[in-house]
Amino acid sequence: MTSDPAPPTPFNPYQAPAAAHVPGMSDGLLHHASNGAFLYVRNGAVLPEICPVSGQPVDSQGYRKTRTLSWTPPWIFILFLVNLLVMLIVALIVQKKAKVLLSLSPEVRKNTAKKRWIGTGLAISGITCIAMAISSQDDALIGAWGLGSILLILFSLLAFIASNPLKVVKHRDGWLKIKGCSPGFLAQLPSHPAPF
């Protein structure tokens, strides 16, 4: 006795599509994607275990950490002409942030740490120059120490800014647009039209 095969399921054009795993999606939302030379992330994105900067795979024992990426509108820096404290307060209020779980290769971490140490050294040197200017009795030296302290502190800020390998360049509708990723890393991500 042979059993009859099950009849084929008729096609229903109104049926919702079957759920499939899409890389970069969780909770029904796309959290990270690439488009061209840019990475797009939302808050809570979990990037693959590949260094975004070098494109090298990072093993499960490697550096994997949740980092807060932030974007501040460029017009904020005009407020520096008004007052530094006002600029900092407004920047903290309007800043957009996203927490992203990512991996960094040992080379990228070493380069980042080196730039931060340089920035720290320059900042300490600038503070030392301020102390020397305050304690100096000679008017000519006060100006030289003061100018030196301002330049050293500015260069330390530039070193701290340059130490971050990933740069957030834009924000819109909860998406951060990031540059600085390697093409090999971006090729591993789902490609999606730019959200802005």
C-alpha positions in Angstrom: 0.0 0.0 0.0 1.5 3.3 -1.0 0.7 6.5 0.7 -0.5 9.5 -1.3 2.0 12.4 -1.3 0.9 15.5 0.4 -0.8 17.9 -2.0 1.4 20.9 -2.8 0.6 24.0 -0.8 -1.1 26.6 -2.9 0.7 29.9 -3.4 -0.9 32.7 -1.3 0.2 36.1 -2.6 -1.1 37.7 0.6 0.9 35.6 3.0 3.7 37.3 4.9 7.2 36.2 3.8 8.9 33.6 5.9 11.4 35.0 8.4 15.0 34.6 7.3 18.1 35.7 9.1 19.5 38.9 7.6 22.9 40.0 8.8 22.8 43.2 10.8 19.2 42.8 11.8 17.8 42.2 15.3 14.4 42.9 16.7 13.2 43.4 13.1 15.4 46.4 12.6 18.5 46.8 10.5 21.3 48.0 12.9 24.3 48.2 10.6 24.9 48.3 6.9 27.4 49.5 4.4 27.0 51.8 1.4 30.0 52.7 -0.6 32.9 53.7 1.6 30.7 54.3 4.6 29.4 52.3 7.5 25.9 53.1 8.9 25.0 52.1 12.4 22.2 52.5 14.8 22.3 52.4 18.6 22.8 48.8 19.8 24.6 47.6 16.6 26.7 44.4 17.0 29.4 44.4 14.3 31.0 41.1 13.2 34.3 40.0 14.8 36.4 41.8 12.2 38.4 44.9 12.8 36.6 47.8 11.0 39.8 49.7 10.4 42.2 46.9 9.2 39.6 44.4 7.9 41.5 41.6 9.8 39.4 38.9 11.6 39.7 39.2 15.4 39.3 36.0 17.3 36.9 35.5 20.2 39.7 36.1 22.7 40.6 39.4 21.1 39.5 43.0 21.9 35.7 43.2 21.6 34.1 46.1 23.4 31.0 48.3 23.3 32.1 51.8 22.4 30.0 54.9 22.3 30.3 56.8 19.0 29.1 60.3 19.0 28.4 63.1 16.5 28.2 66.8 17.3 26.8 69.2 14.7 29.6 71.4 13.2 27.8 74.7 13.9 28.4 74.1 17.6 32.0 75.1 17.3 31.0 78.7 16.3 29.8 79.0 19.9 33.5 79.0 20.9 33.5 82.6 20.0 30.8 83.3 22.5 32.1 81.2 25.4 33.9 77.9 25.8 31.6 76.8 28.6 28.5 77.6 26.6 29.9 75.6 23.7 30.5 72.6 25.8 27.1 72.6 27.4 25.3 73.0 24.1 27.5 70.3 22.5 26.5 67.9 25.3 22.9 68.7 24.8 22.7 68.3 21.0 25.2 65.5 20.7 23.9 62.2 19.1 25.3 58.9 20.4 25.2 55.2 19.5 26.6 52.3 21.5 28.2 49.8 19.1 29.9 46.5 19.9 33.0 46.2 17.7 36.4 44.5 17.5 39.8 46.1 17.0 43.0 44.4 15.9 46.1 44.6 18.1 47.8 46.9 15.5 44.9 49.4 15.5 44.7 49.4 19.3 48.5 50.0 19.6 48.3 52.9 17.1 45.3 54.4 19.0 47.1 54.1 22.4 50.2 55.7 21.0 48.3 58.7 19.8 46.5 59.0 23.1 49.8 58.9 25.0 51.2 61.6 22.8 48.1 63.7 23.5 48.5 63.1 27.2 52.1 64.1 27.1 51.3 67.3 25.2 48.5 68.2 27.7 50.8 67.7 30.7 53.5 69.8 29.0 50.9 72.5 28.3 49.9 72.5 32.0 53.5 72.7 33.0 54.0 75.7 30.7 51.0 77.4 32.4 52.6 76.8 35.8 55.9 78.3 34.5 54.1 81.3 33.2 52.4 81.9 36.5 55.6 81.6 38.5 57.8 83.6 36.1 58.9 87.1 37.1 60.0 88.2 33.6 57.3 89.7 31.4 58.8 88.4 28.2 58.9 84.8 29.6 55.3 85.0 30.7 54.2 85.6 27.1 56.4 82.9 25.8 55.3 80.3 28.4 51.6 81.3 27.9 51.9 81.0 24.1 53.7 77.7 24.5 51.0 76.4 26.8 48.2 77.3 24.4 49.9 75.6 21.5 50.7 72.5 23.4 47.1 72.1 24.7 45.8 72.7 21.1 48.1 70.0 19.7 47.1 67.6 22.5 43.4 68.1 21.5 44.4 67.4 17.9 46.2 64.2 19.0 43.2 63.0 20.9 40.9 63.7 18.0 43.2 61.8 15.6 43.5 58.9 18.0 40.0 57.7 17.1 40.3 55.5 14.0 36.6 55.8 13.2 35.1 59.2 12.4 31.4 59.9 12.6 30.6 62.4 9.8 26.8 62.6 9.9 23.6 61.8 11.8 20.1 61.4 10.6 17.0 59.6 11.9 19.0 57.5 14.4 21.7 56.5 11.9 25.4 57.5 12.3 27.4 57.7 9.1 31.0 56.5 9.8 34.2 56.8 7.7 37.5 55.2 8.2 36.5 51.5 7.7 38.4 49.2 5.4 36.9 48.0 2.1 37.4 44.4 3.3 35.3 45.0 6.4 32.5 46.9 4.5 32.3 44.0 2.0 31.4 41.6 4.9 28.3 43.7 5.9 24.9 43.8 4.3 24.7 46.5 1.6 21.8 48.8 2.0 20.8 52.1 0.4 22.0 55.0 2.5 19.4 56.1 5.0 20.3 59.7 4.2 
